[in-house]
């Protein structure tokens, strides 16, 4: 019955003689018959015998024979090794192996636990299962039912049996004792292997080197119970939204073929729901995330190997057309054309439009329709359609270019000239064309010769134009159209013009001593003016300038001016201004100051300054005042202070008079109190 670690079950890998059991020595499996010391003391003879009976189901007579054989074997000398120099024990015991640089991989402390439902402690099957579980990731549940003896391993797991040793394989010795033996392959050379093992009743750990040519010691086979080192999966395709990606196919060696290989795509390390196939197409949710594929390779219940591809950032997807954009309608200036967006590889896209002329954007032309502007005439018209969608890069595709011809303008009403038959008389041009939204340029001519600078709709003949015939050339233009012109019929010879005579106006105050002046005149270009001033309609002698100073003789009279204008190319003209009100008296502008010492017998002097009138005879009278009252007899420009003035303040009142002016009376400031 299979060994389960329970009483009565068959125990694998129990070997040795009774003397060896008694002395704590066991025979190294797969080597010679020499007895080596175990790492730890073994149980008592009685307990070991009881276990042997329970584990192997041996009868008492059979037990006696076994014991006798063991005793005899212990008394006989050890048989020589068949290839003693080729195979060797590298270390024995956990501590000794550690010191020699050979690891126990934690079994020294983990051996108290049963693995694959084996007996714990020092035995080959528990150690081999422990190493497979901890070093290879093999399942912790024994992958077969039935006998667990080492001899049965290669039978129960024959699908994993091979003759080629690999690191991590289980070396199988089915003929090592009645229960067989298993060990863990640590290293593989060209002609030898190094194994680590544990033995029932023997050392907890031993490392050995076995030569392939060492007869009888080489394993019968090797159980490759873990998947080989598989190459990391790779991803083919461009890692971007909407692009199909394919994970590489994982192909284990035939002897270690996987029972199942599953794929799971991940974004930022998290599994993507529904992405469990070898192919995957990233969506908007994965944009800018780190995408990888996880491949899980399983071999029944033995092992699961998880592999990850290198991660790549998911880029925006690419938009492309299956049918490129196009335009419909007549591509002519001022005609409406329409754009079709075309057919794109991804639904749900939005579009922006930009119309182009010779590959350059037309300002403001960003809708699906366009009224062809004049700037596109003579150029190739296209529409650039920019498609955009969340998680995709914006892509722009242009339509096939269409040539835009220039438009044609016609004259609807020929050019004519109104006015302008005389110097200074404004001429106005008039014409009409097939479109109202044209720009019209004008070029005036005299006797067929263009007038420099005369490019407005109107023209005013100058003096030098007299006797010449006036005409105009009108030219209509519009962007995108060919210009069209119309020339008027020449008019009659230009004659003298009539001045734009206006009545002169005056500025100033009509009072004696003040000035009157004529405001500016503009009767004709370059006109010169002559003036005659009138007082009550009579000529004022000598008054021929544009300005007149009113003298006392003009007081009470009404003043006007008569102006005569002359200019080259114009007939002379005369006009008279309206008369002013009667000239009033002038106003005297004067001031007085007093200087002197304010004390008895001191002399005071009054000084009068007259600002207006500046000419003509003036009279000045003085009256000195004591505290504002007249001082009898004090009427000169000077005054000597008397005893009566002590304690008072003195000032002077001055009266200024002039012909044609209103008399001016002014009083000085008072002195200080006379001492």
Secondary structure, DSSP 8 states (H G I E B T S, - for coil): ----SSTTS--TTB---HHHHHHTEEE-TTS-S-EEE-SS----HHHHHHHHHHHHT--HHHHHHHHHHHHHHHHS-----TTTTT-EEEEESHHHHHHHT---TTHHHHTTS-STT---SS-HHHHHHHHHHHHH-B-SS-SS-S--SHHHHHHHTGGGEESS--TT-EEEETTSTTT-EEEEEEEE-SSEEEEEE--BTS-S-EEEEEETTSTTTS-SEEE--S--------EES--BTT-EEEE------GGG--SEEEEEEEETTEE-TT--SSEEE--GGGTTSEEEEEEEEEETTTEEEEEE---EE-B-EE--EEE--EEES--BTT-EEEEE--EESSSS-EEEEEEEETTEE-TT--SSEEE--GGGTTSEEEEEEEEE-TTEE-EEEE---EE-B-EE--EEEEEEEEE--BTT-EEEEEEEES-TT-EEEEEEEETTEE-TT--SSEEE--GGGTT-BEEEEEEEE-TTEE-EEEE-----B-B-EE-------EES--BTT-EEEE----SSTT-EEEEEEEETTEE-TT--SSEEE--GGGTT-BEEEEEEEE-TTEE-EEEE----SB-B-EE-EEEEEEEE--STT-EEEEEEEEEE--SS-EEEEEEEEETTEE-TT--SSEEE--GGGTTS-EEEEEEEEETTEE-EEEE--------
